[in-house]
Structures are given as structure tokens and as C-alpha cells.
Amino acid sequence: MTRQHTFLMTPGPLALNDEVKAEMQYDIGSRDPSFKKITARVRDLIIDLVGGQGAYSAIPMQGGGSYGIEAALASFVATSDRPLVCINGIYGERMLRMLQLRGIHAVSITAPSDRSLPIAEIATCLESDPEITHVCFVHCETTTGVVNPIGSIVELARQNGVRTIIDAMSSFGGMEISARQVAFDVLVTSSNKCIEGPPGVSFVIASLEMLNSNADCTNSFVLDVRDQWRSFEKNGEWRSTPPTHIVQACAKALERLAIEGVVRRGERYSSVRDAIIRATDPYASPLLKPHVRSPVCLALTAGDVIHTQKDLDALYAHLVDYNLYIYTKLHLPTRSFRIGCMGSIDPMWIRLLEIAFEDFFNANRSVQRPSPPPKDRFVEKAM
Ligand SMILES: *Cc1c(COP(=O)(O)O)cnc(C)c1O
């Protein structure tokens, strides 16, 4: 049976480069020196990308992004601690839920999901509650693609003597993060977003100070970041079977990222995002103001035409006819839907998206909406 690749425009998993996928053809023993070398290479490449040489260590953990976040929270927040979780989307909510499941008395601030986290409110919270031990937040909230001010939040936390645990799942590799400029304590990312690898492994980047602290928070074997770190440092091995093929592909993906550079990768995503905005205009509009928009994904709203999940299901099904796959879920608080800008996106897919939107919205236009100006579908648009 011949199968066609789907045109994947979701914020993870992504359309992968063939070179990255090719690495998964090789079967390697997980405790063999050649695999230890690959693991060490992955760890080094990540530390180089974040400028953390000498002060940080990258610890790969089996499992997707959520596993990495839960591992970081389980390893660096004790039951007696009082973390502050700053929330402006579903991934911030998820961090809070993970802490609550561990019986930790977390406090939280919730802001609208189409705005950046409010610095002044975080400052007030830290000043009025000296018991707070950590600030936990998401750098790029993939719910809407809104970017939070990582530098200001980390600086504020440091001034208050508070630790930072950051979900940088969808920003690492696509937006510059330098540990020399932003002295975070713990930052988590995963293989399948801007690193452009397959899903299945997450990376906890922790300061050596945090790793060497004797805090004994962990009541889990698989989520114990320090224990995994000690194993890597001792003999280069994972404690239990790693997803070898995925780690191999990640090594290649990280090499490609190092060559392209984070800044250029971010620019590539931004130009895809802007091309999607042009292609879907005037049927849909970006939810976010330009200055808070990330390059990695685009949240769109389409008034009355896409108002319920059922409406989005219809658009989704229509796009599938064109082999295009966007994120399936409508974000109800903002009535927005998402299109990913990461990965190996072919400009032809955006052209197809334009044609598909035109067909769909011309057939489903609500009576209140003005009719769009006629477009010549064969006129090429600049990317
Ligand atoms: C994708 C994502 C996650 C979750 O990652 P999974 O691999 O789905 O577990 C967490 N936080 C953010 C910001 C993400 O974009």
C-alpha cells in the first residue's frame, strides 16, 4: 500500500525532515557505547543552544512534554513548598493541576489567554506572600501562541529569592533563550516542537545548583530528574530503556537546528505564520495583537462561521479533503482555532490552505459577514 504524507500544520507533532526520520532506520542497543555517545551529543547540543555551559545540565526524560514538566515539578518542588503558578492558557492550568495532584499547596494567578502574563500582578503577589518558593509559568502558551515575558518574570523571581520552573515546550529552538541573560533555574522542552524531532522524549534543563541541592522531593522513580542525571553523569546511561530511535532522530534534528540557528528558525516560522495570515484573510483573523504573537503557531477566529466545535469539525473535515491537517480543538474561551507554523512546511500547503478556506467560507458564509472581494486563485502570493 502506498501512503501519502499528510500535510501536518499542527503545533506538534510536525512534518519532519527526511534526514531526521532516516535516523530511525538504525537499531542500536541502548547501553552500547554508540548510543551513549548519541545521548551525550544530544545533551551537549541542548546546553550549547541555551548557552548553559558550565552552569546547567540537560537531562533527557522518557515521555512527551507533559512527562518532562511533571518530572521537573516532582523533582524540584517539595510538598512543603509554596509555588506560584502564573496561568494564561491550558498548559499553565496543567502545571497547577500536576502540583495539586501531588498535594502541594500552590497559589495561582490567572490572566486572559489572549494577553501576556501581567508582571505587576506577579510582583504584587510575590511581595505580599513571602512564603512563595517558586514561580512556574509557560514561556509560549501554545493555547493561543501568546508569548510571556520570560526575562522580566525570571528577574522578578530572582529579586524575590524565588526559583523558576519554566515550560518552554513550544519556544525552545524557535525563540532565543539564553541562560546567560535569563538565569532561570529549570526549563523544560520536548523533542517534537521547535527542535523538529519526533515526539517521545522531553528535556529538563536544570542549573547545576538545583541538581546538586540535597532537596529530596521525589517520591517517583521514573520522574526523578536528579537520579536520571546522576546516571548520565556516572556512566552515560539512561536508567531504564530509552526511546532509542527517537533519541537518534533528535540528535540529527538538533544538529540541523544548530546549523540553521534559533534566530533564523524563528524567522522562518514567522514568515510561515504571516503567509497563513495573508492566505486566510479575509475569512479569519489573528486572535492576538502582533507584539504578543509567537512565531510557532497562529490562533485564528472566524466570527460566526466558526463558533462551536461542530463548526470547526466541519472546517477540519473540509481541509482534510485537501490533505491539510490543522489542530482539531476549538479553544472555547476565545473561540479560536490553531494552525502550526513549525516543521517542514511546504509553501504549496499554504497556497492549498488559501484555496480550501476560500471554498469553505464561500459555501458557509454567515449572512452578517460582508462578502469577501473576489480573489484570483491562480495568482501567486509572495510567501
Ligand atoms: C505541547 C506542549 C505541552 C505538552 O507536551 P506533550 O508532548 O503534549 O505532553 C506542554 N506545554 C506546552 C507549552 C506545549 O506547547
Ligand as a Chemical Component Dictionary entry (heavy atoms), coordinates in Angstrom:
data_LIG
# 
_chem_comp.id                   LIG 
_chem_comp.type                 NON-POLYMER 
_chem_comp.pdbx_formal_charge   0 
_chem_comp.three_letter_code    LIG 
# 
loop_
_chem_comp_atom.comp_id 
_chem_comp_atom.atom_id 
_chem_comp_atom.alt_atom_id 
_chem_comp_atom.type_symbol 
_chem_comp_atom.charge 
_chem_comp_atom.model_Cartn_x 
_chem_comp_atom.model_Cartn_y 
_chem_comp_atom.model_Cartn_z 
_chem_comp_atom.pdbx_ordinal 
LIG C1 C1 C 0 2.940 20.734 23.606 1  
LIG C2 C2 C 0 3.025 21.424 24.901 2  
LIG C3 C3 C 0 2.983 20.733 26.133 3  
LIG C4 C4 C 0 2.705 19.278 26.260 4  
LIG O1 O1 O 0 3.519 18.459 25.555 5  
LIG P1 P1 P 0 3.050 16.952 25.265 6  
LIG O2 O2 O 0 4.184 16.431 24.477 7  
LIG O3 O3 O 0 1.763 17.028 24.524 8  
LIG O4 O4 O 0 2.899 16.278 26.571 9  
LIG C5 C5 C 0 3.137 21.465 27.284 10 
LIG N1 N1 N 0 3.294 22.778 27.261 11 
LIG C6 C6 C 0 3.326 23.482 26.119 12 
LIG C7 C7 C 0 3.505 24.954 26.172 13 
LIG C8 C8 C 0 3.184 22.823 24.899 14 
LIG O5 O5 O 0 3.198 23.520 23.758 15 
# 
loop_
_chem_comp_bond.comp_id 
_chem_comp_bond.atom_id_1 
_chem_comp_bond.atom_id_2 
_chem_comp_bond.value_order 
_chem_comp_bond.pdbx_ordinal 
LIG C1 C2 SING 1  
LIG C2 C3 SING 2  
LIG C2 C8 DOUB 3  
LIG C3 C4 SING 4  
LIG C3 C5 DOUB 5  
LIG C4 O1 SING 6  
LIG O1 P1 SING 7  
LIG P1 O2 DOUB 8  
LIG P1 O3 SING 9  
LIG P1 O4 SING 10 
LIG C5 N1 SING 11 
LIG N1 C6 DOUB 12 
LIG C6 C7 SING 13 
LIG C6 C8 SING 14 
LIG C8 O5 SING 15 
# 
